[in-house]
Amino acid sequence: MTLVNPNFAKELERFGEDTALECFNCGTCAAICPLIYEHFPRRMIRYIQLGAKDRILENAQELWRCLHCGLCTQTCPREADPGEVILSLKRFVVDNWRRS
């Protein structure tokens, strides 16, 4: 069962992310991503929006597949900066790993 934390997006701001709520899940980032892996990074951004922190931690290994090529950021119509969101999620995961 997934626990929902409505304040999760706000919590991520300390890791640098502050644009995930700008995303309206159009899928442009997933379409341009060279990974073409199950809607990455769109799925991770949706987890933030839903407050599904545990889903991000369960799928943390996927974050390190990101090449930070910038294609998702360049094509985002809402300027949500998906690449920076992924980088912030990496910081979040590392911080959680240190605390465990």
C-alpha positions, 0 to 999 in steps of 0.5 A: 500500500502506498502512503500519500504525503501531500506535503512531499513536493514542498519537502523536496524544495530543500533538495533543489526541486520546486517545479514538479507541481508545474508539470501537467503530465503531457508526456513530452519528457517521456516521449523525448527521453532516450531511456524510453523506460516506462514513462521516465521521467514523467512517472517520477514527477507524478509520484511527487505530485501524488506525494508517493514518497515510498514509490520513489524510494522503491524505484530509486535505481531508475533515477541513476539511469538519467543521462542529464542530456537536457532534452526533457527540459528543452521540450517541456511546454510548462518549463517544469525542468524535469532534469532538475527534478530528477537531480533533486530526487537523487539528492533526496534518495541519497539523503534518505540512504544516509539516514537509514 
